[in-house]
Each structure stands twice: as C-alpha cells, then as structure tokens.
Amino acid sequence: MHSVKHTGGSDKEAAKGHRMRNKKKTVVRSRRLFSRKRKFMAGLLAAVCPGLGHIYLGLYRKGIAFIFTLLLDASALLYFSSIGMQINVPLLILLALVIPVTYFYNVYDVLQSADYVILHKVRNSGQEVREASPYRNPFTVERSSFFGIMLIAGGALMFLFYQKPRWLKIYLEDYGKVMVAALLVAAGLWAGCREIWILRKQRGSQKTDREKSGQ
C-alpha cells in the first residue's frame, strides 16, 4: 500500500513539473513573439515617419530630434532656394543629402534601440542571458541637456529662415564658407571627445564589474 501511494505521489509531482515546464515554454514563446512584433512595429513606424519608431519605444527626445532635424533641413532648403546666392548649388545638394541620410540612420538606430530594449526586458524578467549586451544604451540621450540647446538654436534658425532678414543674407554671403568650416571642425571635435568619454566610462564600468565578480 505504501509503495502504491508513493508511486502515485511521484507521478503527480512529475505531472506537475511537466505542466510547469510547458507553462514556462509558452511564456518564453509569447515573449519572443511580442519582442519580434515590437521590433517590427518600431521599424515600420520609423520607415513611415522618421522619429515615430523612437517615440514608440519610449525614446521621446531622440524621436523628436529626428523630426526636428528634418523640419530644420526642409526650412533651410526653402530659404536657400528662394534667395539668390553664389553658394546655392553645392549647399542645396548638401542639404538635400541630409534627408536620406537622416532617414536611413533613423531606421538603423531604431532597430538597434529595439534590440537593446528587448534584451533589457529579458534580463529584468529573470531569464538568463549568456552574452553581454553589444548595444549602446539609447536612453543616455534622454538624460542629456543637449536636447534643450538643440531646440532653442534650431527654433531660432527656423524663425530666421522664415523671416528672411536682409542682414542674414549679407552675413552668409560674406562669412558663410568660414562659418560652415568652423561648424564642421567644432562638430568633429565634439564627436571625438564624446566617443572618448563614452569609451572611458564603459571601461570604468567593466573594471568595477570585474572587481565585484572577483570579490
């Protein structure tokens, strides 16, 4: 009798464990399906309108920045095509190339951001992730002060482009080339310093993680 009861109890435990494993597999499959749908929706929205994919993922500042960049570029195109200047042709070509570059970078960036968001949610759900995240945290941009400066400076430029003051045309004709060169040099220095700072920060975090794991 005791052996029969023991066998029946072990069968119930085995059946219960089997049901739990099946439930976990179902949850993992549903999460993977949801992650694929989320990435597909983010990519589709970014392809339809640049910036919408980032807003869908919760990257509001980055999404607004993409939309604002395209609006500012369109305003500059309208301004320089409506006034007669000698530097119009190469400048118009450069401004026109900004639109496809921004569009395709927007799609690429939103797919990378979606992978990071999905991997971060998998880690928070308690599932094991063997490989370290190869994606840079896209939410660091959401906490920077550069967004406000960009909106103020870009809004002032858009206002000038629509008002078309005469002094702006004279200034661009006299100092336009020097100003563009100075802006490119400043942008290159800023991008280089930013990359160096990010690399040092990543190395410092990796070093602290190694020290913690060694202890």
Order of alpha helices (4+ residues) and beta strands (2+ residues): alpha-alpha-alpha-alpha-alpha-alpha
